[in-house]
Amino acid sequence: MKAFMSRGTINFLETLERKHANIDFYFIASNDGGIAYYENSSKNIFTAGQCFEILKSVGKLSKEGYVVMNHLPVSEDSSSTFEYRMKHSDSGIEEMEGFQAWRFLRQEKTSKYVVLTQWKSFSDFENWKNSDQFKKAHDSQKAKQPSYFMDRPFVISGHMHEKEE
């Protein structure tokens, strides 16, 4: 399964939905502008956007909620170790109140990754960040800085865009 993401203004991105009624888009109003996201087996309709392989998927995305996307550039020689660790980690995130979805994505033809989480609300995400489960899931990062990051990771977050009727 693949995921596709493109950025632009929400107004422009929503025009894509009218052109491609058969695609189930998710629109995010983020701290970095608007983002259109969708998942399917192969069809990329974006002329400017990113294509990802979905390496692990937990939960069901919703048209409502709060989204956090951690962008993680990883060196090629460390990517298999990083993928294994992420695919086999048990963070307990799906038991957290307000959890909706989690995606582990690898950008095609690169060793750049995105960890996408979706929550019912910003406060649910904050509760996760302050939980024992979060501390346990990120404990290995406290011991030493991972050598597999080749550039600075960054975070994009935002709320699912609610269309004006």
MDTraj code that builds the backbone (N, CA, C; nanometers):
import mdtraj as md
import numpy as np

residues = "MET LYS ALA PHE MET SER ARG GLY THR ILE ASN PHE LEU GLU THR LEU GLU ARG LYS HIS ALA ASN ILE ASP PHE TYR PHE ILE ALA SER ASN ASP GLY GLY ILE ALA TYR TYR GLU ASN SER SER LYS ASN ILE PHE THR ALA GLY GLN CYS PHE GLU ILE LEU LYS SER VAL GLY LYS LEU SER LYS GLU GLY TYR VAL VAL MET ASN HIS LEU PRO VAL SER GLU ASP SER SER SER THR PHE GLU TYR ARG MET LYS HIS SER ASP SER GLY ILE GLU GLU MET GLU GLY PHE GLN ALA TRP ARG PHE LEU ARG GLN GLU LYS THR SER LYS TYR VAL VAL LEU THR GLN TRP LYS SER PHE SER ASP PHE GLU ASN TRP LYS ASN SER ASP GLN PHE LYS LYS ALA HIS ASP SER GLN LYS ALA LYS GLN PRO SER TYR PHE MET ASP ARG PRO PHE VAL ILE SER GLY HIS MET HIS GLU LYS GLU GLU".split()
xyz = np.array([
    [0.0847, -0.1178, 0.0000],
    [0.0000, 0.0000, 0.0000],
    [0.0889, 0.1237, 0.0000],
    [0.0411, 0.2278, -0.0641],
    [0.1159, 0.3521, -0.0749],
    [0.0367, 0.4674, -0.0155],
    [0.1107, 0.5721, 0.0204],
    [0.0513, 0.6963, 0.0688],
    [0.1085, 0.8094, -0.0150],
    [0.0272, 0.9111, -0.0359],
    [0.0681, 1.0250, -0.1175],
    [0.0357, 1.1528, -0.0415],
    [0.1274, 1.2496, -0.0519],
    [0.1121, 1.3731, 0.0232],
    [0.1567, 1.4900, -0.0643],
    [0.0813, 1.5987, -0.0596],
    [0.1198, 1.7197, -0.1303],
    [0.0823, 1.8405, -0.0455],
    [0.1545, 1.9496, -0.0665],
    [0.1308, 2.0720, 0.0107],
    [0.0782, 2.1823, -0.0794],
    [0.0087, 2.2737, -0.0183],
    [-0.0446, 2.3897, -0.0888],
    [-0.1457, 2.4580, -0.0002],
    [-0.2180, 2.5526, -0.0567],
    [-0.3244, 2.6143, 0.0213],
    [-0.4409, 2.5150, 0.0302],
    [-0.5147, 2.5211, 0.1380],
    [-0.6303, 2.4317, 0.1533],
    [-0.7276, 2.4508, 0.0376],
    [-0.7514, 2.5759, -0.0022],
    [-0.8453, 2.6014, -0.1132],
    [-0.8006, 2.5308, -0.2401],
    [-0.6712, 2.5388, -0.2737],
    [-0.6222, 2.4697, -0.3931],
    [-0.6329, 2.3185, -0.3762],
    [-0.5912, 2.2674, -0.2625],
    [-0.5917, 2.1223, -0.2419],
    [-0.7328, 2.0649, -0.2502],
    [-0.8312, 2.1404, -0.2017],
    [-0.9694, 2.0924, -0.2085],
    [-1.0201, 2.0809, -0.3521],
    [-0.9606, 2.1545, -0.4459],
    [-1.0020, 2.1407, -0.5863],
    [-0.9662, 2.0024, -0.6393],
    [-0.8621, 1.9414, -0.5809],
    [-0.8241, 1.8063, -0.6227],
    [-0.9352, 1.7062, -0.5923],
    [-1.0035, 1.7279, -0.4820],
    [-1.1120, 1.6377, -0.4424],
    [-1.2257, 1.6411, -0.5444],
    [-1.2523, 1.7582, -0.5986],
    [-1.3574, 1.7690, -0.7004],
    [-1.3153, 1.6991, -0.8304],
    [-1.1864, 1.7055, -0.8629],
    [-1.1360, 1.6417, -0.9855],
    [-1.1234, 1.4903, -0.9711],
    [-1.1006, 1.4448, -0.8474],
    [-1.0754, 1.3020, -0.8229],
    [-1.1713, 1.2513, -0.7142],
    [-1.2974, 1.2437, -0.7485],
    [-1.4013, 1.2062, -0.6523],
    [-1.3837, 1.0639, -0.5988],
    [-1.3089, 0.9802, -0.6693],
    [-1.2900, 0.8408, -0.6274],
    [-1.1785, 0.8253, -0.5240],
    [-1.1092, 0.9342, -0.4886],
    [-0.9996, 0.9275, -0.3905],
    [-1.0468, 0.9845, -0.2584],
    [-1.0170, 0.9126, -0.1513],
    [-1.0551, 0.9544, -0.0159],
    [-0.9421, 1.0403, 0.0428],
    [-0.9525, 1.1724, 0.0254],
    [-0.8497, 1.2654, 0.0716],
    [-0.8673, 1.2991, 0.2198],
    [-0.7554, 1.3288, 0.2837],
    [-0.7515, 1.3845, 0.4190],
    [-0.6778, 1.5164, 0.4082],
    [-0.7413, 1.6248, 0.4527],
    [-0.6808, 1.7576, 0.4447],
    [-0.6403, 1.8027, 0.5840],
    [-0.5155, 1.8487, 0.5937],
    [-0.4604, 1.8905, 0.7221],
    [-0.4208, 2.0373, 0.7119],
    [-0.4734, 2.1190, 0.8015],
    [-0.4310, 2.2583, 0.8141],
    [-0.3175, 2.2568, 0.9148],
    [-0.1936, 2.2687, 0.8655],
    [-0.0771, 2.2479, 0.9507],
    [-0.0046, 2.3779, 0.9813],
    [0.0981, 2.3642, 1.0642],
    [0.1836, 2.4773, 1.0940],
    [0.2749, 2.5088, 0.9766],
    [0.2633, 2.4330, 0.8691],
    [0.3468, 2.4483, 0.7506],
    [0.2594, 2.4692, 0.6259],
    [0.1348, 2.5115, 0.6428],
    [0.0419, 2.5281, 0.5314],
    [-0.0547, 2.4116, 0.5228],
    [-0.1196, 2.3962, 0.4089],
    [-0.2145, 2.2874, 0.3898],
    [-0.1466, 2.1632, 0.3358],
    [-0.2000, 2.0474, 0.3746],
    [-0.1484, 1.9195, 0.3281],
    [-0.2665, 1.8331, 0.2839],
    [-0.2537, 1.7732, 0.1664],
    [-0.3500, 1.6733, 0.1199],
    [-0.2807, 1.5384, 0.1309],
    [-0.3505, 1.4385, 0.1875],
    [-0.2948, 1.3052, 0.2101],
    [-0.3990, 1.2034, 0.1669],
    [-0.3541, 1.0973, 0.1016],
    [-0.4435, 0.9849, 0.0733],
    [-0.3619, 0.8577, 0.0606],
    [-0.4308, 0.7459, 0.0733],
    [-0.3686, 0.6144, 0.0647],
    [-0.4414, 0.5330, -0.0413],
    [-0.3647, 0.4569, -0.1216],
    [-0.4217, 0.3585, -0.2136],
    [-0.3106, 0.2679, -0.2638],
    [-0.3419, 0.1815, -0.3575],
    [-0.2444, 0.0812, -0.3997],
    [-0.1344, 0.1361, -0.4897],
    [-0.1623, 0.2377, -0.5703],
    [-0.0544, 0.2838, -0.6573],
    [-0.0743, 0.4191, -0.7240],
    [-0.1937, 0.4660, -0.7436],
    [-0.2169, 0.5828, -0.8281],
    [-0.1795, 0.7142, -0.7593],
    [-0.0781, 0.7823, -0.8150],
    [-0.0369, 0.9129, -0.7657],
    [-0.0950, 1.0192, -0.8578],
    [-0.1825, 1.1031, -0.8056],
    [-0.2453, 1.2058, -0.8879],
    [-0.1754, 1.3412, -0.8720],
    [-0.0798, 1.3523, -0.7797],
    [-0.0112, 1.4790, -0.7572],
    [0.0974, 1.5022, -0.8619],
    [0.1017, 1.6236, -0.9173],
    [0.2128, 1.6581, -1.0058],
    [0.3334, 1.7001, -0.9233],
    [0.3092, 1.7592, -0.8082],
    [0.4170, 1.7946, -0.7149],
    [0.3755, 1.7386, -0.5788],
    [0.4440, 1.6396, -0.5341],
    [0.4097, 1.5772, -0.4071],
    [0.5062, 1.4652, -0.3775],
    [0.4771, 1.3934, -0.2730],
    [0.5638, 1.2842, -0.2301],
    [0.4867, 1.1532, -0.2287],
    [0.5571, 1.0464, -0.2627],
    [0.5012, 0.9122, -0.2619],
    [0.5734, 0.8314, -0.1542],
    [0.4966, 0.7571, -0.0748],
    [0.5515, 0.6797, 0.0362],
    [0.5034, 0.5356, 0.0296],
    [0.5872, 0.4461, 0.0751],
    [0.5486, 0.3078, 0.1013],
    [0.4992, 0.3050, 0.2459],
    [0.3815, 0.2458, 0.2701],
    [0.3324, 0.2311, 0.4074],
    [0.3958, 0.1044, 0.4632],
    [0.4872, 0.1206, 0.5583],
    [0.5588, 0.0069, 0.6163],
    [0.4826, -0.0561, 0.7319],
    [0.4055, 0.0254, 0.8046],
    [0.3222, -0.0264, 0.9128],
    [0.2045, 0.0681, 0.9308],
    [0.0881, 0.0095, 0.9550],
    [-0.0345, 0.0867, 0.9682],
    [-0.1134, 0.0346, 1.0879],
    [-0.1513, 0.1254, 1.1763],
    [-0.2321, 0.0899, 1.2934],
    [-0.3480, 0.1888, 1.3009],
    [-0.4673, 0.1395, 1.3201],
    [-0.5839, 0.2262, 1.3337],
    [-0.6360, 0.2766, 1.2009],
    [-0.7444, 0.3536, 1.2099],
    [-0.8121, 0.4058, 1.0908],
    [-0.8074, 0.5576, 1.0941],
    [-0.7610, 0.6177, 0.9841],
    [-0.7595, 0.7632, 0.9743],
    [-0.9015, 0.8185, 0.9766],
    [-0.9147, 0.9379, 1.0319],
    [-1.0442, 1.0034, 1.0427],
    [-1.0369, 1.1405, 0.9760],
    [-1.1503, 1.1918, 0.9344],
    [-1.1577, 1.3257, 0.8753],
    [-1.1525, 1.4339, 0.9828],
    [-1.1543, 1.3935, 1.1089],
    [-1.1464, 1.4878, 1.2209],
    [-1.0314, 1.4472, 1.3114],
    [-0.9717, 1.5446, 1.3771],
    [-0.8680, 1.5133, 1.4731],
    [-0.7452, 1.6006, 1.4581],
    [-0.6404, 1.5611, 1.5287],
    [-0.5131, 1.6318, 1.5326],
    [-0.4042, 1.5378, 1.4818],
    [-0.3183, 1.5870, 1.3934],
    [-0.2161, 1.5038, 1.3291],
    [-0.0767, 1.5568, 1.3620],
    [0.0150, 1.4633, 1.3884],
    [0.1561, 1.4961, 1.4070],
    [0.2357, 1.4077, 1.3117],
    [0.3226, 1.4712, 1.2312],
    [0.4079, 1.3977, 1.1373],
    [0.5536, 1.4272, 1.1697],
    [0.6238, 1.3248, 1.2169],
    [0.7668, 1.3354, 1.2435],
    [0.8406, 1.2935, 1.1175],
    [0.9154, 1.3857, 1.0590],
    [0.9944, 1.3592, 0.9387],
    [1.1357, 1.3241, 0.9822],
    [1.1810, 1.2048, 0.9431],
    [1.3076, 1.1509, 0.9910],
    [1.3979, 1.1104, 0.8746],
    [1.4971, 1.1928, 0.8407],
    [1.5929, 1.1518, 0.7383],
    [1.6950, 1.0558, 0.7993],
    [1.7109, 0.9400, 0.7395],
    [1.7954, 0.8337, 0.7948],
    [1.9032, 0.7987, 0.6915],
    [2.0243, 0.7735, 0.7390],
    [2.1301, 0.7340, 0.6454],
    [2.0951, 0.5985, 0.5841],
    [2.1350, 0.5798, 0.4586],
    [2.1007, 0.4560, 0.3878],
    [2.1519, 0.3312, 0.4587],
    [2.2725, 0.3386, 0.5148],
    [2.3286, 0.2195, 0.5792],
    [2.2596, 0.1867, 0.7114],
    [2.1797, 0.2770, 0.7635],
    [2.1070, 0.2515, 0.8885],
    [1.9585, 0.2264, 0.8669],
    [1.9111, 0.2397, 0.7432],
    [1.7665, 0.2337, 0.7196],
    [1.7052, 0.0988, 0.7562],
    [1.7725, -0.0125, 0.7281],
    [1.7131, -0.1430, 0.7597],
    [1.7016, -0.1624, 0.9109],
    [1.8007, -0.1177, 0.9863],
    [1.7943, -0.1265, 1.1327],
    [1.6819, -0.0390, 1.1868],
    [1.6721, 0.0822, 1.1331],
    [1.5678, 0.1756, 1.1758],
    [1.4293, 0.1192, 1.1442],
    [1.4116, 0.0657, 1.0232],
    [1.2823, 0.0079, 0.9848],
    [1.2447, -0.1085, 1.0757],
    [1.3386, -0.1949, 1.1013],
    [1.3110, -0.3095, 1.1880],
    [1.2653, -0.2629, 1.3261],
    [1.3385, -0.1675, 1.3820],
    [1.3050, -0.1165, 1.5157],
    [1.1650, -0.0557, 1.5177],
    [1.1318, 0.0218, 1.4160],
    [1.0006, 0.0878, 1.4118],
    [0.8870, -0.0119, 1.3874],
    [0.9103, -0.1096, 1.3013],
    [0.8055, -0.2078, 1.2712],
    [0.7768, -0.2998, 1.3897],
    [0.8767, -0.3239, 1.4722],
    [0.8625, -0.4201, 1.5810],
    [0.8510, -0.3570, 1.7190],
    [0.8407, -0.2259, 1.7245],
    [0.8274, -0.1616, 1.8556],
    [0.6835, -0.1749, 1.9051],
    [0.6697, -0.1833, 2.0351],
    [0.5378, -0.1907, 2.0973],
    [0.5277, -0.0749, 2.1954],
    [0.4768, 0.0370, 2.1461],
    [0.4739, 0.1585, 2.2270],
    [0.3515, 0.1679, 2.3173],
    [0.2488, 0.0879, 2.2903],
    [0.1251, 0.0989, 2.3666],
    [0.0397, 0.2163, 2.3227],
    [0.0766, 0.2789, 2.2112],
    [0.0059, 0.3981, 2.1648],
    [-0.1414, 0.3711, 2.1362],
    [-0.1712, 0.2519, 2.0827],
    [-0.3102, 0.2253, 2.0446],
    [-0.4038, 0.2102, 2.1634],
    [-0.3486, 0.1947, 2.2848],
    [-0.4322, 0.1889, 2.4050],
    [-0.4595, 0.3270, 2.4641],
    [-0.3922, 0.4287, 2.4132],
    [-0.4086, 0.5629, 2.4682],
    [-0.5439, 0.6218, 2.4299],
    [-0.6049, 0.6896, 2.5240],
    [-0.7331, 0.7548, 2.4963],
    [-0.7125, 0.8617, 2.3885],
    [-0.8014, 0.8630, 2.2918],
    [-0.7956, 0.9607, 2.1840],
    [-0.7118, 0.9184, 2.0650],
    [-0.6430, 0.8032, 2.0742],
    [-0.5638, 0.7560, 1.9613],
    [-0.6560, 0.7162, 1.8470],
    [-0.6188, 0.7568, 1.7238],
    [-0.6968, 0.7182, 1.6066],
    [-0.6151, 0.6354, 1.5079],
    [-0.4946, 0.6835, 1.4724],
    [-0.4180, 0.6123, 1.3699],
    [-0.2685, 0.6400, 1.3841],
    [-0.1895, 0.5448, 1.3323],
    [-0.0435, 0.5556, 1.3295],
    [0.0040, 0.4983, 1.1972],
    [0.0923, 0.5704, 1.1283],
    [0.1496, 0.5235, 1.0032],
    [0.3011, 0.5397, 1.0084],
    [0.3702, 0.4365, 0.9610],
    [0.5148, 0.4424, 0.9437],
    [0.5398, 0.4386, 0.7940],
    [0.5897, 0.5498, 0.7389],
    [0.6021, 0.5687, 0.5949],
    [0.7485, 0.5872, 0.5542],
    [0.7864, 0.5294, 0.4406],
    [0.9183, 0.5537, 0.3820],
    [0.8979, 0.6192, 0.2459],
    [0.9596, 0.7356, 0.2276],
    [0.9490, 0.8040, 0.0995],
    [1.0174, 0.7203, -0.0078],
    [0.9505, 0.7047, -0.1220],
    [1.0052, 0.6229, -0.2302],
    [1.1387, 0.6762, -0.2777],
    [1.2298, 0.5829, -0.3064],
    [1.3611, 0.6111, -0.3624],
    [1.4498, 0.6955, -0.2717],
    [1.4185, 0.7004, -0.1426],
    [1.5026, 0.7720, -0.0457],
    [1.5042, 0.6925, 0.0840],
    [1.5808, 0.7418, 0.1781],
    [1.5762, 0.6848, 0.3127],
    [1.5231, 0.7911, 0.4093],
    [1.4165, 0.8579, 0.3641],
    [1.3455, 0.9547, 0.4492],
    [1.2154, 0.8903, 0.4929],
    [1.1835, 0.9084, 0.6206],
    [1.0672, 0.8444, 0.6809],
    [0.9748, 0.9482, 0.7432],
    [0.8482, 0.9106, 0.7558],
    [0.7500, 0.9910, 0.8280],
    [0.6765, 0.8982, 0.9229],
    [0.6681, 0.9396, 1.0489],
    [0.5845, 0.8712, 1.1473],
    [0.4663, 0.9637, 1.1713],
    [0.3497, 0.9204, 1.1258],
    [0.2278, 0.9997, 1.1341],
    [0.1400, 0.9420, 1.2447],
    [0.0969, 1.0282, 1.3364],
    [-0.0015, 0.9861, 1.4360],
    [-0.1217, 1.0792, 1.4273],
    [-0.2390, 1.0226, 1.4519],
    [-0.3610, 1.1025, 1.4525],
    [-0.4340, 1.0788, 1.5838],
    [-0.4816, 1.1884, 1.6404],
    [-0.5489, 1.1893, 1.7705],
    [-0.6824, 1.2594, 1.7576],
    [-0.7752, 1.2287, 1.8483],
    [-0.9044, 1.2981, 1.8469],
    [-0.8866, 1.4463, 1.8741],
    [-0.7877, 1.4813, 1.9586],
    [-0.7667, 1.6218, 1.9930],
    [-0.6198, 1.6477, 2.0258],
    [-0.5838, 1.7753, 2.0290],
    [-0.4491, 1.8149, 2.0684],
    [-0.4203, 1.7697, 2.2109],
    [-0.5193, 1.7805, 2.2997],
    [-0.4972, 1.7400, 2.4396],
    [-0.4723, 1.5894, 2.4505],
    [-0.5342, 1.5081, 2.3646],
    [-0.5046, 1.3638, 2.3640],
    [-0.3588, 1.3397, 2.3254],
    [-0.3095, 1.4155, 2.2267],
    [-0.1689, 1.4036, 2.1881],
    [-0.0783, 1.4451, 2.3048],
    [-0.1109, 1.5534, 2.3707],
    [-0.0313, 1.5999, 2.4853],
    [-0.0315, 1.4949, 2.5967],
    [-0.1462, 1.4310, 2.6204],
    [-0.1523, 1.3246, 2.7214],
    [-0.0594, 1.2093, 2.6831],
    [-0.0536, 1.1757, 2.5539],
    [0.0381, 1.0720, 2.5064],
    [0.1827, 1.1132, 2.5343],
    [0.2170, 1.2376, 2.5006],
    [0.3546, 1.2841, 2.5202],
    [0.3960, 1.2816, 2.6671],
    [0.3013, 1.2955, 2.7576],
    [0.3308, 1.2970, 2.9008],
    [0.3099, 1.1619, 2.9679],
    [0.2820, 1.0587, 2.8887],
    [0.2491, 0.9273, 2.9447],
    [0.3734, 0.8421, 2.9679],
    [0.3567, 0.7405, 3.0531],
    [0.4634, 0.6426, 3.0749],
    [0.4906, 0.5628, 2.9470],
    [0.3852, 0.5367, 2.8678],
    [0.4023, 0.4628, 2.7425],
    [0.4946, 0.5407, 2.6462],
    [0.4762, 0.6714, 2.6386],
    [0.5607, 0.7537, 2.5524],
    [0.7057, 0.7490, 2.6002],
    [0.7245, 0.7632, 2.7301],
    [0.8607, 0.7593, 2.7864],
    [0.9271, 0.6252, 2.7569],
    [0.8514, 0.5171, 2.7712],
    [0.9058, 0.3844, 2.7430],
    [0.9390, 0.3692, 2.5946],
    [0.8512, 0.4160, 2.5075],
    [0.8723, 0.4038, 2.3630],
    [0.9930, 0.4839, 2.3162],
    [1.0224, 0.5939, 2.3840],
    [1.1324, 0.6801, 2.3421],
    [1.2537, 0.6686, 2.4341],
    [1.2521, 0.5724, 2.5239],
    [1.3603, 0.5550, 2.6216],
    [1.4948, 0.5278, 2.5564],
    [1.4961, 0.4489, 2.4504],
    [1.6236, 0.4150, 2.3856],
    [1.6895, 0.5387, 2.3256],
    [1.6119, 0.6404, 2.2917],
    [1.6686, 0.7621, 2.2347],
    [1.7392, 0.8459, 2.3409],
    [1.7017, 0.8288, 2.4676],
    [1.7662, 0.9045, 2.5745],
    [1.9063, 0.8521, 2.6032],
    [1.9254, 0.7227, 2.5864],
    [2.0538, 0.6626, 2.6198],
    [2.1657, 0.7162, 2.5309],
    [2.1406, 0.7251, 2.4029],
    [2.2397, 0.7810, 2.3105],
    [2.1676, 0.8305, 2.1867],
    [2.2241, 0.9293, 2.1229],
    [2.1640, 0.9803, 2.0018],
    [2.1776, 0.8765, 1.8912],
    [2.0715, 0.8451, 1.8204],
    [2.0812, 0.7476, 1.7117],
    [2.1788, 0.7952, 1.6048],
    [2.2631, 0.7064, 1.5605],
    [2.3611, 0.7422, 1.4585],
    [2.3008, 0.7401, 1.3191],
    [2.1764, 0.6932, 1.3060],
    [2.1207, 0.6795, 1.1737],
    [2.0554, 0.8055, 1.1187],
    [2.0416, 0.9114, 1.1987],
    [1.9882, 1.0359, 1.1443],
    [2.0967, 1.1094, 1.0681],
    [2.0728, 1.1418, 0.9413],
    [2.1744, 1.2093, 0.8618],
    [2.1461, 1.3584, 0.8472],
    [2.0303, 1.4025, 0.8880],
    [1.9922, 1.5424, 0.8816],
    [1.9022, 1.5679, 1.0014],
    [1.8633, 1.6906, 1.0206],
    [1.7790, 1.7217, 1.1356],
    [1.6352, 1.6749, 1.1113],
    [1.5816, 1.5942, 1.2023],
    [1.4395, 1.5590, 1.1934],
    [1.3552, 1.6847, 1.2163],
    [1.2329, 1.6857, 1.1645],
    [1.1430, 1.7974, 1.1909],
    [1.0007, 1.7453, 1.2036],
    [0.9161, 1.8280, 1.2632],
    [0.7782, 1.7893, 1.2914],
    [0.6832, 1.8869, 1.2231],
    [0.5797, 1.8319, 1.1624],
    [0.4685, 1.9112, 1.1102],
    [0.3443, 1.8615, 1.1832],
    [0.2670, 1.9548, 1.2362],
    [0.1454, 1.9155, 1.3078],
    [0.0311, 2.0070, 1.2656],
    [-0.0899, 1.9589, 1.2866],
    [-0.2059, 2.0403, 1.2538],
    [-0.3357, 1.9655, 1.2748],
    [-0.4423, 2.0364, 1.2527],
    [-0.5767, 1.9797, 1.2689],
    [-0.6326, 1.9411, 1.1334],
    [-0.7138, 1.8389, 1.1334],
    [-0.7839, 1.8011, 1.0113],
    [-0.8717, 1.9195, 0.9713],
    [-0.8676, 1.9537, 0.8446],
    [-0.9427, 2.0683, 0.7952],
    [-1.0901, 2.0327, 0.7806],
    [-1.1720, 2.1161, 0.8421],
    [-1.3163, 2.0976, 0.8293],
    [-1.3662, 2.1896, 0.7191],
    [-1.4308, 2.1316, 0.6206],
    [-1.4795, 2.2091, 0.5069],
    [-1.5913, 2.3019, 0.5495],
    [-1.5888, 2.4200, 0.4868],
    [-1.6977, 2.5142, 0.5096],
    [-1.8109, 2.4786, 0.4149],
    [-1.9287, 2.4690, 0.4686],
    [-2.0448, 2.4306, 0.3867],
    [-2.1073, 2.5515, 0.3228],
])
top = md.Topology()
chain = top.add_chain()
for i, resn in enumerate(residues, 1):
    res = top.add_residue(resn, chain, resSeq=i)
    for name in ("N", "CA", "C"):
        top.add_atom(name, md.element.get_by_symbol(name[0]), res)
traj = md.Trajectory(xyz[None], top)
